[in-house]
Amino acid sequence: MSTVGQPPDRTRPPVIRWRITGWVLAGVWLFFLNIPLATALHQAEPWRRVVGVSTLVAFGVGYVAVFQWARALRQARVPIPRGRAWAALAALFGLGLAGIPGTGGDWLATLVFVAVAAVFLLPGRQALVVVGLAALTPPVTAALVPGWEAQGSVVFAVVLASIAMFGVSRLAQRNSELQAAQAEIRRLAVTEERARTARDLHDILGHSLTVVAVKAELAGRLLELDPARAATEIADVERLARQALADVRGTVGAYRGVSLATELAGARTALAAAGVAADLPETVPDLPAERDELFGWTVREGVTNVVRHSGARRCVIRVEPAAVEVRDDGRGPADAPGETGHGLAGLRERARRLDGTVTVGRRPDARGFLLRVAVPAGDR
């Protein structure tokens, strides 16, 4: 059943082609059965023809079925049951022996398939034992059974086909491991994208909603004392709420860009609304794009914490080519670590991408709180 609006499934044709390739890989070896099949068809007695042809057909179908079963398990990265593997090999060997009345000594060609199946089904040493026995069977039976000739071509075919199947089985194993690695990469990419989205939404909404809360509280206090000023603050609350909504939409759609200049302007408004005296730079140095964004996030996080937690009366922001710091004369976020942890964690992640360091804590003079982010001076 198709779903309206979903893109077409472009993975299906390659999967179908790979399945067809699997059947070809399984069936291509069946040409080794042409000699015993010809022998069975030229038998003088009808019952021998029936026995020879029917057992060879059953053998071919059984071999392809075993190959596809084992291949499906390998692709699913499921271990092949050892007991079932030996039972499948015994069944193939038994069908080869059952065809002797119709195929005579040419039944030995079925040993090529038994050896190939062993390589695909069994661990290395066990498979090597089966291949060795299959290669030794033609000369041994020629010596023991009158009228059977030593078929060197069968020995050569057993060895050659086993080597070829060893390569195919290793290729299938590597392909399965690659598919598993790709699936893990996709899973990690989704996890990282979700974490980044959550971090950015926290940083954006944490700042915007903090300013909205401060302005709403101020408007409530001014409602009776200065209705005109209260109306202005309410208008700012509405504007900030709309801006927060736009920020969320921008983040969900295509991450909202953050710049140092924009965040300094927003910081001036937020600090003024909270009644915190602001000492901000009038100009900012020309910075590389990634550093400008990092410093913008630093100002946003620092001012959010000043307004929300610090109880400060003064905030100072200083910007240098390789560092930015936000300091205040308040108590800092120590009284509410759970509320600021996510923002600072996100800031540390961003700083790590530029080999930067984040310093958070009491100012050296013990008169306030400091947030400082510094990057290597040569990082462009």
FENCORUR-V785608 format. One record per residue. N is the residue number from 0. SS is DSSP state (2 for helix, 1 for strand, 0 for the rest). BURIAL is 1 if it has 9 or more other C-alpha atoms within 8 Angstrom, else 0. Layout:
N&SS&BURIAL / N&SS&BURIAL
//
This chain:
0&0&0 / 1&0&0 / 2&0&0 / 3&0&0 / 4&0&0 / 5&0&0 / 6&0&0 / 7&0&0 / 8&0&0 / 9&0&0 / 10&0&0 / 11&2&0 / 12&2&0 / 13&2&0 / 14&2&0 / 15&2&0 / 16&2&0 / 17&2&0 / 18&2&0 / 19&2&0 / 20&2&0 / 21&2&1 / 22&2&1 / 23&2&0 / 24&2&0 / 25&2&1 / 26&2&0 / 27&2&0 / 28&2&0 / 29&2&0 / 30&2&0 / 31&2&1 / 32&2&1 / 33&2&0 / 34&2&1 / 35&2&1 / 36&2&1 / 37&2&0 / 38&2&1 / 39&2&1 / 40&2&1 / 41&0&0 / 42&0&1 / 43&0&0 / 44&0&0 / 45&2&0 / 46&2&0 / 47&2&1 / 48&2&1 / 49&2&1 / 50&2&1 / 51&2&1 / 52&2&1 / 53&2&0 / 54&2&1 / 55&2&1 / 56&2&0 / 57&2&1 / 58&2&1 / 59&2&1 / 60&2&0 / 61&2&1 / 62&2&1 / 63&2&1 / 64&2&0 / 65&2&1 / 66&2&1 / 67&2&1 / 68&2&0 / 69&2&1 / 70&2&1 / 71&2&0 / 72&2&1 / 73&2&1 / 74&2&1 / 75&0&0 / 76&0&0 / 77&0&0 / 78&0&0 / 79&0&1 / 80&0&0 / 81&2&0 / 82&2&0 / 83&2&0 / 84&2&1 / 85&2&0 / 86&2&0 / 87&2&1 / 88&2&1 / 89&2&0 / 90&2&0 / 91&2&1 / 92&2&1 / 93&2&0 / 94&2&1 / 95&2&1 / 96&2&0 / 97&2&1 / 98&0&1 / 99&2&1 / 100&2&1 / 101&2&1 / 102&2&1 / 103&2&1 / 104&2&0 / 105&2&1 / 106&2&1 / 107&2&1 / 108&2&1 / 109&2&1 / 110&2&1 / 111&2&1 / 112&2&1 / 113&2&1 / 114&2&1 / 115&2&1 / 116&2&1 / 117&2&1 / 118&2&1 / 119&2&1 / 120&2&1 / 121&0&1 / 122&0&0 / 123&2&0 / 124&2&0 / 125&2&1 / 126&2&1 / 127&2&1 / 128&2&0 / 129&2&1 / 130&2&1 / 131&2&0 / 132&2&0 / 133&2&1 / 134&2&1 / 135&2&1 / 136&2&1 / 137&2&1 / 138&2&1 / 139&2&0 / 140&2&1 / 141&2&1 / 142&2&1 / 143&2&0 / 144&0&0 / 145&0&0 / 146&0&0 / 147&0&1 / 148&0&0 / 149&0&1 / 150&0&0 / 151&2&0 / 152&2&0 / 153&2&1 / 154&2&1 / 155&2&1 / 156&2&1 / 157&2&1 / 158&2&1 / 159&2&0 / 160&2&1 / 161&2&1 / 162&2&0 / 163&2&0 / 164&2&1 / 165&2&1 / 166&2&0 / 167&2&0 / 168&2&1 / 169&2&0 / 170&2&0 / 171&2&1 / 172&2&1 / 173&2&0 / 174&2&1 / 175&2&1 / 176&2&0 / 177&2&0 / 178&2&0 / 179&2&0 / 180&2&0 / 181&2&0 / 182&2&0 / 183&2&0 / 184&2&0 / 185&2&0 / 186&2&0 / 187&2&0 / 188&2&0 / 189&2&0 / 190&2&0 / 191&2&0 / 192&2&0 / 193&2&0 / 194&2&0 / 195&2&0 / 196&2&1 / 197&2&0 / 198&2&1 / 199&2&1 / 200&2&1 / 201&2&1 / 202&2&1 / 203&2&1 / 204&2&1 / 205&2&1 / 206&2&1 / 207&2&1 / 208&2&1 / 209&2&1 / 210&2&1 / 211&2&1 / 212&2&0 / 213&2&1 / 214&2&1 / 215&2&1 / 216&2&0 / 217&2&1 / 218&2&1 / 219&2&0 / 220&2&0 / 221&2&1 / 222&2&1 / 223&2&0 / 224&2&0 / 225&0&0 / 226&2&1 / 227&2&0 / 228&2&1 / 229&2&1 / 230&2&1 / 231&2&0 / 232&2&1 / 233&2&1 / 234&2&0 / 235&2&1 / 236&2&1 / 237&2&0 / 238&2&0 / 239&2&1 / 240&2&1 / 241&2&0 / 242&2&0 / 243&2&1 / 244&2&0 / 245&2&0 / 246&2&1 / 247&2&1 / 248&2&0 / 249&2&1 / 250&2&1 / 251&2&0 / 252&2&0 / 253&0&0 / 254&0&0 / 255&0&0 / 256&0&0 / 257&0&1 / 258&0&1 / 259&2&1 / 260&2&0 / 261&2&1 / 262&2&1 / 263&2&1 / 264&2&0 / 265&2&0 / 266&2&1 / 267&2&1 / 268&2&0 / 269&2&1 / 270&2&1 / 271&2&1 / 272&2&1 / 273&0&1 / 274&0&0 / 275&0&1 / 276&1&1 / 277&1&1 / 278&1&0 / 279&0&1 / 280&0&0 / 281&0&0 / 282&0&0 / 283&0&0 / 284&0&0 / 285&0&0 / 286&0&0 / 287&0&0 / 288&2&0 / 289&2&0 / 290&2&1 / 291&2&1 / 292&2&1 / 293&2&1 / 294&2&1 / 295&2&1 / 296&2&1 / 297&2&1 / 298&2&1 / 299&2&1 / 300&2&1 / 301&2&1 / 302&2&1 / 303&2&1 / 304&2&1 / 305&2&1 / 306&2&1 / 307&2&0 / 308&2&1 / 309&2&1 / 310&0&1 / 311&0&1 / 312&0&1 / 313&1&1 / 314&1&1 / 315&1&1 / 316&1&1 / 317&1&1 / 318&1&1 / 319&1&0 / 320&0&0 / 321&0&0 / 322&1&1 / 323&1&1 / 324&1&1 / 325&1&1 / 326&1&1 / 327&1&1 / 328&0&1 / 329&0&1 / 330&0&1 / 331&2&1 / 332&2&1 / 333&2&0 / 334&2&0 / 335&2&0 / 336&2&0 / 337&2&0 / 338&2&0 / 339&2&1 / 340&2&0 / 341&2&1 / 342&2&1 / 343&2&1 / 344&2&0 / 345&2&1 / 346&2&1 / 347&2&1 / 348&2&0 / 349&2&1 / 350&2&1 / 351&2&1 / 352&2&0 / 353&0&1 / 354&0&0 / 355&0&1 / 356&1&1 / 357&1&1 / 358&1&0 / 359&1&0 / 360&1&0 / 361&1&1 / 362&0&1 / 363&0&0 / 364&0&0 / 365&0&0 / 366&0&1 / 367&0&1 / 368&1&1 / 369&1&1 / 370&1&1 / 371&1&1 / 372&1&1 / 373&1&1 / 374&0&1 / 375&0&0 / 376&0&0 / 377&0&0 / 378&0&0 / 379&0&0
//
